[in-house]
């Protein structure tokens, strides 16, 4: 049986099989979680990412973890919030589903997610959290290698809000 846990912390410090990077389409690093992961992993991550020729919104690609405790990084590109009528929800759900499927395809057991698209991409936090929880639960209802999915929230307000939403869904 697979478990979902929610923690407050720094995703770059987790010793799970894979951490998920809320990446941009170029996969070459940026701000927020993306920049933190690239800085912690070291230059090898950027070098490998350049060979992947980017990643479309809603898709996911896997690399090594380099200097991270996690041996793998799954990069996914979340949607930029444009008001909600541009398919943002389906794209965000796809980010979670494709990341989970990629982890399962590589027979990984544990994976950690940040709150995808809620930073500079402007996705409303409550709607993003509900989509994330719903998509992960649906995936875990199917057989796979995954035994634990961790949601990692960096700040206290986001952590508390995510916990409330998780309890309400």
Secondary structure, DSSP 8 states (H G I E B T S, - for coil): --EEEEEES-GGG--SSEEEEE--TT-S--SHHHHHHHHHH-HHHHHHHHTTT---TT-EEEEE-TTSSSSEEEEE-----SSS-SSHHHHHHHHHHHHHHHHHHTT--EEEE--TTSSTT---HHHHHHHHHHHHHHHHTS--S--EEEEEESSHHHHHHHHHHHHH-
